[in-house]
Amino acid sequence: MSTLLMMDILVPLIAALIIWCLPKNTKTLKAYVMLLGAVVNLVLAIMLFGKQGTFSFPWGGFEMDFSLRIYNFSGFIILVAAVIALLAGLYSITFMQDKKQVTNFYAFYMLALCCANGAVLANNLIILLFFWEALAIILYGMIMALNKDNYKIAVKAIILNAIADLSVMLGVGFT
């Protein structure tokens, strides 16, 4: 079970790294790698659905663990996210046909899936915040990958995410 939890984070990460390593003129191959990563992510989500388990190992000192947990609700959210990721990935192939920055977009897309899975599976607040903040940075990269003129939109997305982060922190602080 613990291997499946880590694989749900590592598969999209590995797919993103492969996409970045492929030559620039292999647009179709990059799309296939992105789709393969999304399909494998969906298969892993199906395997995790309805299961319960944890994965934990100590890191960083201060008696803090890198801890992931799957339970019924997180399994459902992972499954829904995997289905949506696959469908959005299929759509993005036709959307990105005329775009120049396919490599960055597909790689950021898979990294976003990696961080979304990590945030859903996080078993402590530090890990949740790590994946959530990484997702915000990746969102900025995805917006900028489409068009370098999207700077204002990307900054607006970062500001909205910062407001959401502050709201989460206040909610955690008051409970």
N, C-alpha and C positions, 0 to 999 in steps of 0.2 A: 504494500500500500504506500509506504513512504517513497518508494521509487517512482510510483505514478504521480505523486504530488510534485516531486521535483521535475519530472519529465514534462508536466503541464506548463512549467515555467521555462524549462530549457529548450524545448522543441521550437517555439517561436524565436527564441534568442539565437539558436543555431541557424535557423532559416534566415534571419536577418543578416547574420555574419556571412553566410554563403552568398546572399544577394549582393552584399557589398564587395565580395571578392570576385564575382563574375565580371568578365570584360564588359565594357560599355555597350558594345554592339549586340548584346544578347538579350534584347528586350523580352522576347517570347520565353526564353529560358528562365528569366527572372520572374515572370508572371507564373510559370509553372512551379517554381520553387515556393513562391508565396502561397499558391493554391495548395501545394502538397503540405506545407506547414500548417495551413488552416484545416485541411482534412485530417491530418494526424492529430491536431489539437482537438478536433471534434470527436475522433475516436477515443482519445484519452478522456475527454469529458464524459462520454457515454460510459466508459469503464468506471469512472469515479462516481457517477450518479447513483445515489442510494447507498453509498458506502460511508463508513466513518473511520477516521484514523488521523494520526498526526505524524509529522516529521520534524525532528528537532536536532540541532547540534549547537554547541556553545561557540560563540565567536565574539570578538571585540572586547572581551573582558567585562568587568562590572557585572558578572553573573547574568548576562543577557544572552538569550538563545535566539538563533534564527529558527523560528518555529512556524510551521504551516499546519493547518487543520482543515479537514474536510468533514462536513456533517450534512444533514439533509438539505438545509437551505443553501449553503454554499455550493453544494453539488448541483442544485437546480440553477443557480446563478451562473456557474461555470458552463453548464450545458447551454443555457440561453445565449451567453456571450459567445460560445463557440459557433453556434448556428448563425448568429448575426454576423460574426466575423467572416464566416465562409461566404454568406450571401453578399456582404459588402465587398469582399475580395473578388467575387465573380463580377460584380458591377464595376469595380475599379479597373478591371482589365479593359473593358470597353471605354471607360472614361479616360484612362491614361494613354490611349493609343496615340494621340497627337501631342502629348506632353514630352518635354525633354528630360525632366528629372525623375524618370521612372525608377532608377536605382534607389535614390534617396526615399522616394515615397513608399515603395514596397518594403524597404528595410525598416523605415519608421513605423509602417503599418504593423509589421510583425513584432517590433519592439513594443508597440502599444498593446498588442495582444498579450505579450509576455508580462508587462506591468499590470494590466487589468487582471490577469490570472493571479499574479502575486498579491495584489491588493485584496482580492476576494478570499484567497486562501490564508492570508496573514493571520497569525494567532496572537500577535501582540501589537501594541500601538506603534512602536518604533518601526517595525517591518511594514505595517500598513502605510505609515507616513512616507517611508522610503519609496515604496512602489507608487504611491499616489503622486508624490512630487516628481518622480521620474516620468510618470505618465504626462504630467503637465509640460515638462521639457520636451518630450517626444511630440506632444500635440503642437507645440511651437514649431518644431522641425518639420512636421507633416504639412502645416499650413505654408511654411516658407518654401517647401520643396515644390509645391504647385506653381508658385510664381513669386519671384523675389520682390515684387511690388506689394505683396500682401503683408508688409511689415505692420501696418496699423491693426489689421485684423488679428495677427498673431499676438501682438502686445495686448489687445483687448481680451483675447482668450486667456493669456497669462494672468491678467488682472482679475478676471472672473474666477479663475481657478484659485487665486490667492484669497479672494473673498470667501469662497467655499472652504478653503483650508482653515481660515480663521473661524468660520462658523463651526466646523468640526471640532476644532480645539476648544472653543468656548463651550460647546455641547459636552465634550468629554470633561472639561474642567468643572462644569456645574452638576455633573452626575456623580 
